[in-house]
Amino acid sequence: MPKKVLTNGNNENKSKKGNGKPTIKKGLIKINKKILLLGLTILIVFFFAGCVSILPTIGLAPVEEIEIVILEIFPVQIDVIARGNLPDPCTEISEVLQEREGNTLFITIKTYRSPGLCIQVLASFEEIISLEVYGLLAGTYTVDVNGVQATFDLEVDNI
């Protein structure tokens, strides 16, 4: 039986086989498969580019807020609670450093992320840091945790 060429409103050519069902030409199918495969490949590359780390990453924890807690004992003990969100669950707090310059206590919270795949969702954290305040004289002090600051007052010398 001879093939009939049908034209629809979109001017797409289809052929009719002996069973009466229209089919799309094979060349168009091959091109669509190649475009689909290329698009899928690009999506996969972009997805894994954000999720894969080839080298370990060391950085600073993104602190959003800090809270100062003064314990009611003598000598005075002071804790700082730092809260924030790490970029992914594979990043962890690796080190907490303290340094004092004058009346400012600098706290640095460092992070470490090992290489490899990791889902890209925020991971909240809360780090409680006991400040080194023994020996401080009475006065107002500033606490700086990765750039977020708050102050506290010591009413008497902490000796």
Beta strands, then each sheet from edge to edge (+ up, - down):
strand 1: 4-7
strand 2: 13-16
strand 3: 22-24
strand 4: 52-53
strand 5: 57-60
strand 6: 63-71
strand 7: 77-86
strand 8: 91-101
strand 9: 104-113
strand 10: 116-117
strand 11: 123-130
strand 12: 139-145
strand 13: 148-154
sheet 1: 1+ 2- 3+
sheet 2: 4+ 10-
sheet 3: 5+ 9- 8+
sheet 4: 5+ 9- 12- 13+
sheet 5: 6+ 7- 11+
end
